[in-house]
Amino acid sequence: MEDAPKTNIVSFILRFVQEQPEADAEPLTYRGAIRHIQSDEELVFKCWDEAEDFIQQYVPINQIDYF
């Protein structure tokens, strides 16, 4: 009998906040926060690369083969 593959579930909550510009000519800016549910660790980020680096601590996203 073959062993079933082990399932590993990793969960995150993402929040994005849109900063309201003080003048109409200013561009919209965003910031975000990502929380790893299992460890309750959270990171506030201003660019998506920071969020990806945080996720990489828990999920080897650079090593995943997609269909």
N, C-alpha and C positions, 0 to 999 in steps of 0.2 A: 504494500500500500504506500502510495506517495504521500509525503508530507505536504499539506496545503501551505501556500506561501503566507508568510507572516504579514499581517496588515498593520501599518503604522500610521496613525492619524495625527496630524499636526494642525492646530487651528490658530488663526490670527484674526484680530479685529483691526480694520483700517478705518481711520477717521480723516477726513479732509476738511480743512477750514479755508474758506475764501476770505481774504482780507479785503475790506472795502477801501478803495482809494479815497484820499482826501480831496482830490481834484479829478474832474472828469478825464483829463488828459493822461493821468497816471495809469499804467497797466494794472490789471488784476494780478494779485499774487496769491499763492496758495502755500499752505504748510500742511503737514500731516502728522499723524501719530499711528504707530503700529504696535499692537500688544500681542505677545505670544501667550496664548491662553494657559498652556500647561505650566509655564514657569512664572506667569504674571509679570514678566519683564516687558518694559515698554521703551520705545525710541521715538522721539520727536524728530522729524526730518523736514528738510526744505527741498531736497531733490530725490528723485525716485531711486537713484543709485544707492543712496544710504539705506532705503527700505529693502532693496534687494540684498545688500550686504547683511542686514539684520536677519532676513529670511534664510540666507545661506548658512547661518549658524545652526539651523534646525532642519533644513531641507537642502539636499545637494542639488539645487536647481540647475547648476551648470553641467551636471552629469546625467540629467534625465533625457532619455530617448523618447521623443514624441512620435506618434504614429507616423 
